Amino acid sequence: MLRALPHTRAPLSPGGAEVLRLLMEQRGPVFLTVHANGRRRYGYWQSVGSAAARGGCHVALPTAECDALHAAGLIVLGDPVVDPAKTTYPVRAAVRDASSLTATPRQALTA
């Protein structure tokens, strides 16, 4: 039995849903880079192909969609790596507490 969440969230835009899906299915890490001038960029490294041992490109994600997901608590930032020109954060989908999804606490089965 599922119960309603204590607060309602606005429905995800198609772009936001796609970004969240990418974050949940992405095999490689996703990062947020905040440059010294304040520019923010979310992205990940996309290899050329699974058979290729090298090569690829950096893929940028839509900043506005990612910022909205972060503000809604659907993605979280990890510990930053700071250098003089930028700060980089690992990004991951937020983990929902399984106990918040059940109406009553689960009881262990005993013999």
Secondary structure, 3 states (H helix, E strand, C coil): CECCCCCCCCCCCHHHHHHHHHHHHCCCCEEEEEECCCCEEEEEEEECCCCCCCCEEEEEECHHHHHHHHHCCCEEECCCEEECCEEEEEEEECCCCHHHHECCCCCCCCC
